[in-house]
Amino acid sequence: MAICKGCGARIEWLTMEESGKAMPVDANPAKVVVDVGPGKGYRLVNAWTPHWATCPKAKEFKKP
Ligand SMILES: [Zn+2]
């Protein structure tokens, strides 16, 4: 758990598998159901929203 320095919202930092970079996301992810595969049923997974999509101070994240 972390706090956004821009707006004070609660966020989490997730590490991207591909790039290894950390990305801020909103805490309290939405839950989505995904189809695991034929005959394997369904699974509930977290759907994280990138914090810059909701942060009113998102522009301050982008450094030149
Ligand atoms: Zn914010």
N, CA, C, O and the ligand as a Tripos MOL2 file, in Angstrom:
@<TRIPOS>MOLECULE
protein
  257   255    65     0     0
PROTEIN
NO_CHARGES

@<TRIPOS>ATOM
      1 N           0.8360   -1.1950    0.0000 N.3       1 MET1
      2 CA          0.0000    0.0000    0.0000 C.3       1 MET1
      3 C           0.8710    1.2460    0.0000 C.2       1 MET1
      4 O           1.8500    1.3420    0.7400 O.2       1 MET1
      5 N           0.4950    2.1900   -0.8410 N.am      2 ALA2
      6 CA          1.2250    3.4460   -0.9130 C.3       2 ALA2
      7 C           0.2080    4.5690   -1.1000 C.2       2 ALA2
      8 O          -0.9810    4.3300   -1.3090 O.2       2 ALA2
      9 N           0.6970    5.7670   -1.0210 N.am      3 ILE3
     10 CA         -0.1630    6.9400   -1.1880 C.3       3 ILE3
     11 C           0.3690    7.7590   -2.3630 C.2       3 ILE3
     12 O           1.5690    8.0200   -2.4550 O.2       3 ILE3
     13 N          -0.5230    8.1570   -3.2500 N.am      4 CYS4
     14 CA         -0.1230    8.9840   -4.3760 C.3       4 CYS4
     15 C           0.3080   10.3590   -3.8730 C.2       4 CYS4
     16 O          -0.4090   11.0090   -3.1120 O.2       4 CYS4
     17 N           1.4710   10.7830   -4.3040 N.am      5 LYS5
     18 CA          1.9670   12.0850   -3.8630 C.3       5 LYS5
     19 C           1.1990   13.2280   -4.5250 C.2       5 LYS5
     20 O           1.2160   14.3650   -4.0540 O.2       5 LYS5
     21 N           0.5290   12.9000   -5.6210 N.am      6 GLY6
     22 CA         -0.1950   13.9390   -6.3390 C.3       6 GLY6
     23 C          -1.5550   14.2390   -5.7370 C.2       6 GLY6
     24 O          -1.8850   15.3980   -5.4860 O.2       6 GLY6
     25 N          -2.3500   13.1930   -5.5040 N.am      7 CYS7
     26 CA         -3.7360   13.3980   -5.0820 C.3       7 CYS7
     27 C          -4.0640   12.7750   -3.7340 C.2       7 CYS7
     28 O          -5.1510   12.9970   -3.2000 O.2       7 CYS7
     29 N          -3.1360   11.9950   -3.1740 N.am      8 GLY8
     30 CA         -3.3720   11.4200   -1.8600 C.3       8 GLY8
     31 C          -4.1720   10.1300   -1.8730 C.2       8 GLY8
     32 O          -4.5170    9.6000   -0.8170 O.2       8 GLY8
     33 N          -4.4700    9.6210   -3.0670 N.am      9 ALA9
     34 CA         -5.2400    8.3820   -3.1600 C.3       9 ALA9
     35 C          -4.3790    7.1850   -2.7750 C.2       9 ALA9
     36 O          -3.1520    7.2250   -2.8600 O.2       9 ALA9
     37 N          -5.0450    6.1320   -2.3550 N.am     10 ARG10
     38 CA         -4.3270    4.9090   -2.0310 C.3      10 ARG10
     39 C          -4.0260    4.1650   -3.3220 C.2      10 ARG10
     40 O          -4.9100    3.9530   -4.1520 O.2      10 ARG10
     41 N          -2.7870    3.7760   -3.4810 N.am     11 ILE11
     42 CA         -2.3740    3.0730   -4.6970 C.3      11 ILE11
     43 C          -1.5140    1.8660   -4.3390 C.2      11 ILE11
     44 O          -1.0670    1.7150   -3.2020 O.2      11 ILE11
     45 N          -1.3000    1.0330   -5.3120 N.am     12 GLU12
     46 CA         -0.3730   -0.0850   -5.1830 C.3      12 GLU12
     47 C           0.6370    0.0330   -6.3190 C.2      12 GLU12
     48 O           0.3420    0.5920   -7.3760 O.2      12 GLU12
     49 N           1.8190   -0.4970   -6.0860 N.am     13 TRP13
     50 CA          2.8190   -0.5370   -7.1430 C.3      13 TRP13
     51 C           2.9280   -1.9610   -7.6480 C.2      13 TRP13
     52 O           3.2250   -2.8770   -6.8810 O.2      13 TRP13
     53 N           2.6920   -2.1480   -8.9170 N.am     14 LEU14
     54 CA          2.8280   -3.4680   -9.5180 C.3      14 LEU14
     55 C           4.0580   -3.4810  -10.4160 C.2      14 LEU14
     56 O           4.3530   -2.5060  -11.1070 O.2      14 LEU14
     57 N           4.7630   -4.5940  -10.3930 N.am     15 THR15
     58 CA          5.9320   -4.7170  -11.2600 C.3      15 THR15
     59 C           5.5410   -5.4480  -12.5370 C.2      15 THR15
     60 O           5.0300   -6.5670  -12.4990 O.2      15 THR15
     61 N           5.7850   -4.8060  -13.6460 N.am     16 MET16
     62 CA          5.4500   -5.3900  -14.9340 C.3      16 MET16
     63 C           6.4010   -6.5410  -15.2520 C.2      16 MET16
     64 O           7.6180   -6.4110  -15.1230 O.2      16 MET16
     65 N           5.8360   -7.6490  -15.6610 N.am     17 GLU17
     66 CA          6.6680   -8.8100  -15.9730 C.3      17 GLU17
     67 C           7.6050   -8.5410  -17.1440 C.2      17 GLU17
     68 O           8.7710   -8.9360  -17.1330 O.2      17 GLU17
     69 N           7.0760   -7.8680  -18.1410 N.am     18 GLU18
     70 CA          7.8540   -7.6860  -19.3640 C.3      18 GLU18
     71 C           9.0140   -6.7160  -19.1940 C.2      18 GLU18
     72 O          10.1380   -6.9880  -19.6170 O.2      18 GLU18
     73 N           8.7210   -5.5770  -18.5670 N.am     19 SER19
     74 CA          9.7430   -4.5270  -18.4880 C.3      19 SER19
     75 C          10.4650   -4.5010  -17.1480 C.2      19 SER19
     76 O          11.5610   -3.9510  -17.0380 O.2      19 SER19
     77 N           9.8430   -5.1020  -16.1190 N.am     20 GLY20
     78 CA         10.4200   -5.0540  -14.7900 C.3      20 GLY20
     79 C          10.2160   -3.7120  -14.1130 C.2      20 GLY20
     80 O          10.7260   -3.4750  -13.0180 O.2      20 GLY20
     81 N           9.4690   -2.8350  -14.7680 N.am     21 LYS21
     82 CA          9.2270   -1.5140  -14.1970 C.3      21 LYS21
     83 C           7.9870   -1.5350  -13.3030 C.2      21 LYS21
     84 O           7.0550   -2.3080  -13.5220 O.2      21 LYS21
     85 N           8.0010   -0.6810  -12.3110 N.am     22 ALA22
     86 CA          6.8590   -0.5750  -11.4120 C.3      22 ALA22
     87 C           5.8470    0.4020  -11.9740 C.2      22 ALA22
     88 O           6.2050    1.4330  -12.5430 O.2      22 ALA22
     89 N           4.5640    0.0580  -11.8050 N.am     23 MET23
     90 CA          3.4990    0.9160  -12.3050 C.3      23 MET23
     91 C           2.5150    1.1850  -11.1810 C.2      23 MET23
     92 O           2.0990    0.2520  -10.4940 O.2      23 MET23
     93 N           2.1340    2.4440  -10.9770 N.am     24 PRO24
     94 CA          1.1480    2.7390   -9.9460 C.3      24 PRO24
     95 C          -0.2590    2.4030  -10.4230 C.2      24 PRO24
     96 O          -0.6480    2.7550  -11.5370 O.2      24 PRO24
     97 N          -1.0160    1.7230   -9.5740 N.am     25 VAL25
     98 CA         -2.3950    1.3830   -9.9220 C.3      25 VAL25
     99 C          -3.2930    1.7560   -8.7460 C.2      25 VAL25
    100 O          -2.8300    1.8670   -7.6110 O.2      25 VAL25
    101 N          -4.5610    1.9460   -9.0240 N.am     26 ASP26
    102 CA         -5.5010    2.2350   -7.9510 C.3      26 ASP26
    103 C          -5.6200    1.0310   -7.0310 C.2      26 ASP26
    104 O          -5.6650   -0.1090   -7.4940 O.2      26 ASP26
    105 N          -5.6720    1.2850   -5.7200 N.am     27 ALA27
    106 CA         -5.9610    0.2090   -4.7860 C.3      27 ALA27
    107 C          -7.4070   -0.2220   -5.0180 C.2      27 ALA27
    108 O          -8.1540    0.4630   -5.7180 O.2      27 ALA27
    109 N          -7.7950   -1.3240   -4.4500 N.am     28 ASN28
    110 CA         -9.1460   -1.8420   -4.6410 C.3      28 ASN28
    111 C          -9.4340   -2.1400   -6.1040 C.2      28 ASN28
    112 O         -10.2500   -1.4600   -6.7260 O.2      28 ASN28
    113 N          -8.7800   -3.1360   -6.6520 N.am     29 PRO29
    114 CA         -9.0020   -3.4850   -8.0540 C.3      29 PRO29
    115 C         -10.4050   -4.0250   -8.2870 C.2      29 PRO29
    116 O         -11.0260   -4.5810   -7.3810 O.2      29 PRO29
    117 N         -10.8900   -3.8570   -9.4940 N.am     30 ALA30
    118 CA        -12.1540   -4.4730   -9.8740 C.3      30 ALA30
    119 C         -11.9230   -5.9700  -10.0300 C.2      30 ALA30
    120 O         -10.8040   -6.4050  -10.3020 O.2      30 ALA30
    121 N         -12.9640   -6.7420   -9.8610 N.am     31 LYS31
    122 CA        -12.8550   -8.1850  -10.0560 C.3      31 LYS31
    123 C         -13.4890   -8.5460  -11.3910 C.2      31 LYS31
    124 O         -14.6040   -8.1230  -11.6960 O.2      31 LYS31
    125 N         -12.7800   -9.3190  -12.1700 N.am     32 VAL32
    126 CA        -13.3340   -9.7740  -13.4350 C.3      32 VAL32
    127 C         -13.2280  -11.2870  -13.5110 C.2      32 VAL32
    128 O         -12.3110  -11.8850  -12.9490 O.2      32 VAL32
    129 N         -14.1710  -11.8980  -14.2070 N.am     33 VAL33
    130 CA        -14.1770  -13.3320  -14.3890 C.3      33 VAL33
    131 C         -13.5150  -13.6610  -15.7220 C.2      33 VAL33
    132 O         -13.8760  -13.0960  -16.7550 O.2      33 VAL33
    133 N         -12.5500  -14.5700  -15.7010 N.am     34 VAL34
    134 CA        -11.9050  -14.9650  -16.9450 C.3      34 VAL34
    135 C         -12.1130  -16.4490  -17.1870 C.2      34 VAL34
    136 O         -12.1850  -17.2450  -16.2510 O.2      34 VAL34
    137 N         -12.2050  -16.7980  -18.4380 N.am     35 ASP35
    138 CA        -12.3600  -18.1860  -18.8520 C.3      35 ASP35
    139 C         -10.9690  -18.8150  -18.8660 C.2      35 ASP35
    140 O         -10.1220  -18.4310  -19.6730 O.2      35 ASP35
    141 N         -10.7330  -19.7690  -17.9860 N.am     36 VAL36
    142 CA         -9.4030  -20.3630  -17.8800 C.3      36 VAL36
    143 C          -9.0940  -21.2450  -19.0880 C.2      36 VAL36
    144 O          -7.9480  -21.3150  -19.5320 O.2      36 VAL36
    145 N         -10.0970  -21.9040  -19.6090 N.am     37 GLY37
    146 CA         -9.8760  -22.7610  -20.7660 C.3      37 GLY37
    147 C         -11.0130  -23.7640  -20.8650 C.2      37 GLY37
    148 O         -11.8060  -23.9040  -19.9340 O.2      37 GLY37
    149 N         -11.0920  -24.4560  -21.9840 N.am     38 PRO38
    150 CA        -12.1680  -25.4330  -22.1770 C.3      38 PRO38
    151 C         -12.1820  -26.4750  -21.0550 C.2      38 PRO38
    152 O         -11.1860  -27.1630  -20.8300 O.2      38 PRO38
    153 N         -13.3120  -26.5870  -20.3570 N.am     39 GLY39
    154 CA        -13.4480  -27.5940  -19.3110 C.3      39 GLY39
    155 C         -12.7750  -27.2270  -18.0030 C.2      39 GLY39
    156 O         -12.8720  -27.9730  -17.0280 O.2      39 GLY39
    157 N         -12.1010  -26.1020  -17.9650 N.am     40 LYS40
    158 CA        -11.3870  -25.7280  -16.7400 C.3      40 LYS40
    159 C         -12.1420  -24.7050  -15.9050 C.2      40 LYS40
    160 O         -11.7370  -24.3570  -14.7960 O.2      40 LYS40
    161 N         -13.2450  -24.2340  -16.4660 N.am     41 GLY41
    162 CA        -14.0580  -23.3190  -15.6970 C.3      41 GLY41
    163 C         -13.5740  -21.8890  -15.7420 C.2      41 GLY41
    164 O         -12.9500  -21.4460  -16.7060 O.2      41 GLY41
    165 N         -13.8830  -21.1760  -14.6620 N.am     42 TYR42
    166 CA        -13.6230  -19.7430  -14.6480 C.3      42 TYR42
    167 C         -12.8500  -19.3570  -13.3950 C.2      42 TYR42
    168 O         -12.8410  -20.0740  -12.3950 O.2      42 TYR42
    169 N         -12.2200  -18.2330  -13.4800 N.am     43 ARG43
    170 CA        -11.4250  -17.7690  -12.3570 C.3      43 ARG43
    171 C         -11.6580  -16.2840  -12.1550 C.2      43 ARG43
    172 O         -11.8630  -15.5390  -13.1140 O.2      43 ARG43
    173 N         -11.6240  -15.8610  -10.9030 N.am     44 LEU44
    174 CA        -11.8020  -14.4460  -10.5800 C.3      44 LEU44
    175 C         -10.4160  -13.8170  -10.4470 C.2      44 LEU44
    176 O          -9.5880  -14.2800   -9.6620 O.2      44 LEU44
    177 N         -10.1780  -12.7800  -11.2040 N.am     45 VAL45
    178 CA         -8.8650  -12.1370  -11.1450 C.3      45 VAL45
    179 C          -9.0200  -10.6360  -10.8940 C.2      45 VAL45
    180 O         -10.0880  -10.0630  -11.1100 O.2      45 VAL45
    181 N          -7.9610  -10.0300  -10.4450 N.am     46 ASN46
    182 CA         -7.9520   -8.5880  -10.2190 C.3      46 ASN46
    183 C          -7.7630   -7.8490  -11.5370 C.2      46 ASN46
    184 O          -6.9300   -8.2210  -12.3630 O.2      46 ASN46
    185 N          -8.5430   -6.8110  -11.7130 N.am     47 ALA47
    186 CA         -8.3670   -5.9410  -12.8730 C.3      47 ALA47
    187 C          -7.9030   -4.5860  -12.3500 C.2      47 ALA47
    188 O          -8.6970   -3.7810  -11.8650 O.2      47 ALA47
    189 N          -6.6170   -4.3600  -12.4600 N.am     48 TRP48
    190 CA         -6.0430   -3.1350  -11.9160 C.3      48 TRP48
    191 C          -6.2060   -1.9810  -12.8990 C.2      48 TRP48
    192 O          -6.0660   -2.1500  -14.1110 O.2      48 TRP48
    193 N          -6.5030   -0.8180  -12.3570 N.am     49 THR49
    194 CA         -6.6020    0.3840  -13.1730 C.3      49 THR49
    195 C          -5.3390    1.2190  -12.9680 C.2      49 THR49
    196 O          -5.0210    1.5910  -11.8380 O.2      49 THR49
    197 N          -4.6210    1.5140  -14.0470 N.am     50 PRO50
    198 CA         -3.4410    2.3730  -13.8840 C.3      50 PRO50
    199 C          -3.8490    3.6720  -13.2070 C.2      50 PRO50
    200 O          -4.8460    4.2900  -13.5820 O.2      50 PRO50
    201 N          -3.0760    4.0830  -12.2120 N.am     51 HIS51
    202 CA         -3.5000    5.2590  -11.4530 C.3      51 HIS51
    203 C          -3.5010    6.5190  -12.2990 C.2      51 HIS51
    204 O          -4.2820    7.4370  -12.0500 O.2      51 HIS51
    205 N          -2.6380    6.5680  -13.2900 N.am     52 TRP52
    206 CA         -2.6150    7.7950  -14.0990 C.3      52 TRP52
    207 C          -3.8980    7.9630  -14.9170 C.2      52 TRP52
    208 O          -4.1600    9.0330  -15.4670 O.2      52 TRP52
    209 N          -4.6970    6.8840  -14.9900 N.am     53 ALA53
    210 CA         -5.9680    6.9920  -15.7050 C.3      53 ALA53
    211 C          -7.0170    7.6970  -14.8600 C.2      53 ALA53
    212 O          -7.9880    8.2300  -15.3970 O.2      53 ALA53
    213 N          -6.8350    7.7050  -13.5480 N.am     54 THR54
    214 CA         -7.8430    8.2930  -12.6730 C.3      54 THR54
    215 C          -7.3060    9.4570  -11.8540 C.2      54 THR54
    216 O          -8.0800   10.2080  -11.2600 O.2      54 THR54
    217 N          -5.9990    9.6110  -11.8190 N.am     55 CYS55
    218 CA         -5.4160   10.6360  -10.9530 C.3      55 CYS55
    219 C          -5.5860   12.0330  -11.5480 C.2      55 CYS55
    220 O          -5.2260   12.2610  -12.7030 O.2      55 CYS55
    221 N          -6.1290   12.9660  -10.7690 N.am     56 PRO56
    222 CA         -6.2630   14.3400  -11.2740 C.3      56 PRO56
    223 C          -4.9160   15.0360  -11.4640 C.2      56 PRO56
    224 O          -4.8310   16.0740  -12.1210 O.2      56 PRO56
    225 N          -3.8580   14.4510  -10.8780 N.am     57 LYS57
    226 CA         -2.5300   15.0380  -11.0010 C.3      57 LYS57
    227 C          -1.6440   14.2230  -11.9470 C.2      57 LYS57
    228 O          -0.4180   14.3080  -11.8890 O.2      57 LYS57
    229 N          -2.2720   13.4420  -12.8060 N.am     58 ALA58
    230 CA         -1.5250   12.5000  -13.6520 C.3      58 ALA58
    231 C          -0.4480   13.1940  -14.4660 C.2      58 ALA58
    232 O           0.6140   12.6170  -14.7020 O.2      58 ALA58
    233 N          -0.6980   14.4050  -14.8950 N.am     59 LYS59
    234 CA          0.2750   15.1010  -15.7310 C.3      59 LYS59
    235 C           1.6030   15.3020  -15.0130 C.2      59 LYS59
    236 O           2.6570   15.4170  -15.6390 O.2      59 LYS59
    237 N           1.5290   15.3410  -13.6890 N.am     60 GLU60
    238 CA          2.7490   15.5800  -12.9190 C.3      60 GLU60
    239 C           3.6470   14.3280  -12.8880 C.2      60 GLU60
    240 O           4.8260   14.4130  -12.5460 O.2      60 GLU60
    241 N           3.0870   13.1930  -13.2410 N.am     61 PHE61
    242 CA          3.8810   11.9710  -13.2520 C.3      61 PHE61
    243 C           4.8530   11.9440  -14.4210 C.2      61 PHE61
    244 O           5.9410   11.3730  -14.3420 O.2      61 PHE61
    245 N           4.4300   12.5750  -15.5000 N.am     62 LYS62
    246 CA          5.2270   12.5000  -16.7090 C.3      62 LYS62
    247 C           6.3470   13.5330  -16.6710 C.2      62 LYS62
    248 O           6.1210   14.7400  -16.7650 O.2      62 LYS62
    249 N           7.5320   13.0220  -16.5330 N.am     63 LYS63
    250 CA          8.6810   13.9170  -16.4760 C.3      63 LYS63
    251 C           9.3140   14.0350  -17.8570 C.2      63 LYS63
    252 O           9.4160   13.0450  -18.5830 O.2      63 LYS63
    253 N           9.7280   15.2140  -18.2120 N.am     64 PRO64
    254 CA         10.3270   15.4330  -19.5270 C.3      64 PRO64
    255 C          11.6460   14.6920  -19.7080 C.2      64 PRO64
    256 O          12.2650   14.7840  -20.7680 O.2      64 PRO64
    257 ZN         -2.9590   10.4210   -7.7560 Zn       65 ZN65
@<TRIPOS>BOND
     1     1     2 1
     2     2     3 1
     3     3     4 2
     4     3     5 am
     5     5     6 1
     6     6     7 1
     7     7     8 2
     8     7     9 am
     9     9    10 1
    10    10    11 1
    11    11    12 2
    12    11    13 am
    13    13    14 1
    14    14    15 1
    15    15    16 2
    16    15    17 am
    17    17    18 1
    18    18    19 1
    19    19    20 2
    20    19    21 am
    21    21    22 1
    22    22    23 1
    23    23    24 2
    24    23    25 am
    25    25    26 1
    26    26    27 1
    27    27    28 2
    28    27    29 am
    29    29    30 1
    30    30    31 1
    31    31    32 2
    32    31    33 am
    33    33    34 1
    34    34    35 1
    35    35    36 2
    36    35    37 am
    37    37    38 1
    38    38    39 1
    39    39    40 2
    40    39    41 am
    41    41    42 1
    42    42    43 1
    43    43    44 2
    44    43    45 am
    45    45    46 1
    46    46    47 1
    47    47    48 2
    48    47    49 am
    49    49    50 1
    50    50    51 1
    51    51    52 2
    52    51    53 am
    53    53    54 1
    54    54    55 1
    55    55    56 2
    56    55    57 am
    57    57    58 1
    58    58    59 1
    59    59    60 2
    60    59    61 am
    61    61    62 1
    62    62    63 1
    63    63    64 2
    64    63    65 am
    65    65    66 1
    66    66    67 1
    67    67    68 2
    68    67    69 am
    69    69    70 1
    70    70    71 1
    71    71    72 2
    72    71    73 am
    73    73    74 1
    74    74    75 1
    75    75    76 2
    76    75    77 am
    77    77    78 1
    78    78    79 1
    79    79    80 2
    80    79    81 am
    81    81    82 1
    82    82    83 1
    83    83    84 2
    84    83    85 am
    85    85    86 1
    86    86    87 1
    87    87    88 2
    88    87    89 am
    89    89    90 1
    90    90    91 1
    91    91    92 2
    92    91    93 am
    93    93    94 1
    94    94    95 1
    95    95    96 2
    96    95    97 am
    97    97    98 1
    98    98    99 1
    99    99   100 2
   100    99   101 am
   101   101   102 1
   102   102   103 1
   103   103   104 2
   104   103   105 am
   105   105   106 1
   106   106   107 1
   107   107   108 2
   108   107   109 am
   109   109   110 1
   110   110   111 1
   111   111   112 2
   112   111   113 am
   113   113   114 1
   114   114   115 1
   115   115   116 2
   116   115   117 am
   117   117   118 1
   118   118   119 1
   119   119   120 2
   120   119   121 am
   121   121   122 1
   122   122   123 1
   123   123   124 2
   124   123   125 am
   125   125   126 1
   126   126   127 1
   127   127   128 2
   128   127   129 am
   129   129   130 1
   130   130   131 1
   131   131   132 2
   132   131   133 am
   133   133   134 1
   134   134   135 1
   135   135   136 2
   136   135   137 am
   137   137   138 1
   138   138   139 1
   139   139   140 2
   140   139   141 am
   141   141   142 1
   142   142   143 1
   143   143   144 2
   144   143   145 am
   145   145   146 1
   146   146   147 1
   147   147   148 2
   148   147   149 am
   149   149   150 1
   150   150   151 1
   151   151   152 2
   152   151   153 am
   153   153   154 1
   154   154   155 1
   155   155   156 2
   156   155   157 am
   157   157   158 1
   158   158   159 1
   159   159   160 2
   160   159   161 am
   161   161   162 1
   162   162   163 1
   163   163   164 2
   164   163   165 am
   165   165   166 1
   166   166   167 1
   167   167   168 2
   168   167   169 am
   169   169   170 1
   170   170   171 1
   171   171   172 2
   172   171   173 am
   173   173   174 1
   174   174   175 1
   175   175   176 2
   176   175   177 am
   177   177   178 1
   178   178   179 1
   179   179   180 2
   180   179   181 am
   181   181   182 1
   182   182   183 1
   183   183   184 2
   184   183   185 am
   185   185   186 1
   186   186   187 1
   187   187   188 2
   188   187   189 am
   189   189   190 1
   190   190   191 1
   191   191   192 2
   192   191   193 am
   193   193   194 1
   194   194   195 1
   195   195   196 2
   196   195   197 am
   197   197   198 1
   198   198   199 1
   199   199   200 2
   200   199   201 am
   201   201   202 1
   202   202   203 1
   203   203   204 2
   204   203   205 am
   205   205   206 1
   206   206   207 1
   207   207   208 2
   208   207   209 am
   209   209   210 1
   210   210   211 1
   211   211   212 2
   212   211   213 am
   213   213   214 1
   214   214   215 1
   215   215   216 2
   216   215   217 am
   217   217   218 1
   218   218   219 1
   219   219   220 2
   220   219   221 am
   221   221   222 1
   222   222   223 1
   223   223   224 2
   224   223   225 am
   225   225   226 1
   226   226   227 1
   227   227   228 2
   228   227   229 am
   229   229   230 1
   230   230   231 1
   231   231   232 2
   232   231   233 am
   233   233   234 1
   234   234   235 1
   235   235   236 2
   236   235   237 am
   237   237   238 1
   238   238   239 1
   239   239   240 2
   240   239   241 am
   241   241   242 1
   242   242   243 1
   243   243   244 2
   244   243   245 am
   245   245   246 1
   246   246   247 1
   247   247   248 2
   248   247   249 am
   249   249   250 1
   250   250   251 1
   251   251   252 2
   252   251   253 am
   253   253   254 1
   254   254   255 1
   255   255   256 2
@<TRIPOS>SUBSTRUCTURE
     1 MET1         2 RESIDUE 1 A MET
     2 ALA2         6 RESIDUE 1 A ALA
     3 ILE3        10 RESIDUE 1 A ILE
     4 CYS4        14 RESIDUE 1 A CYS
     5 LYS5        18 RESIDUE 1 A LYS
     6 GLY6        22 RESIDUE 1 A GLY
     7 CYS7        26 RESIDUE 1 A CYS
     8 GLY8        30 RESIDUE 1 A GLY
     9 ALA9        34 RESIDUE 1 A ALA
    10 ARG10       38 RESIDUE 1 A ARG
    11 ILE11       42 RESIDUE 1 A ILE
    12 GLU12       46 RESIDUE 1 A GLU
    13 TRP13       50 RESIDUE 1 A TRP
    14 LEU14       54 RESIDUE 1 A LEU
    15 THR15       58 RESIDUE 1 A THR
    16 MET16       62 RESIDUE 1 A MET
    17 GLU17       66 RESIDUE 1 A GLU
    18 GLU18       70 RESIDUE 1 A GLU
    19 SER19       74 RESIDUE 1 A SER
    20 GLY20       78 RESIDUE 1 A GLY
    21 LYS21       82 RESIDUE 1 A LYS
    22 ALA22       86 RESIDUE 1 A ALA
    23 MET23       90 RESIDUE 1 A MET
    24 PRO24       94 RESIDUE 1 A PRO
    25 VAL25       98 RESIDUE 1 A VAL
    26 ASP26      102 RESIDUE 1 A ASP
    27 ALA27      106 RESIDUE 1 A ALA
    28 ASN28      110 RESIDUE 1 A ASN
    29 PRO29      114 RESIDUE 1 A PRO
    30 ALA30      118 RESIDUE 1 A ALA
    31 LYS31      122 RESIDUE 1 A LYS
    32 VAL32      126 RESIDUE 1 A VAL
    33 VAL33      130 RESIDUE 1 A VAL
    34 VAL34      134 RESIDUE 1 A VAL
    35 ASP35      138 RESIDUE 1 A ASP
    36 VAL36      142 RESIDUE 1 A VAL
    37 GLY37      146 RESIDUE 1 A GLY
    38 PRO38      150 RESIDUE 1 A PRO
    39 GLY39      154 RESIDUE 1 A GLY
    40 LYS40      158 RESIDUE 1 A LYS
    41 GLY41      162 RESIDUE 1 A GLY
    42 TYR42      166 RESIDUE 1 A TYR
    43 ARG43      170 RESIDUE 1 A ARG
    44 LEU44      174 RESIDUE 1 A LEU
    45 VAL45      178 RESIDUE 1 A VAL
    46 ASN46      182 RESIDUE 1 A ASN
    47 ALA47      186 RESIDUE 1 A ALA
    48 TRP48      190 RESIDUE 1 A TRP
    49 THR49      194 RESIDUE 1 A THR
    50 PRO50      198 RESIDUE 1 A PRO
    51 HIS51      202 RESIDUE 1 A HIS
    52 TRP52      206 RESIDUE 1 A TRP
    53 ALA53      210 RESIDUE 1 A ALA
    54 THR54      214 RESIDUE 1 A THR
    55 CYS55      218 RESIDUE 1 A CYS
    56 PRO56      222 RESIDUE 1 A PRO
    57 LYS57      226 RESIDUE 1 A LYS
    58 ALA58      230 RESIDUE 1 A ALA
    59 LYS59      234 RESIDUE 1 A LYS
    60 GLU60      238 RESIDUE 1 A GLU
    61 PHE61      242 RESIDUE 1 A PHE
    62 LYS62      246 RESIDUE 1 A LYS
    63 LYS63      250 RESIDUE 1 A LYS
    64 PRO64      254 RESIDUE 1 A PRO
    65 ZN65       257 GROUP 0 **** ****
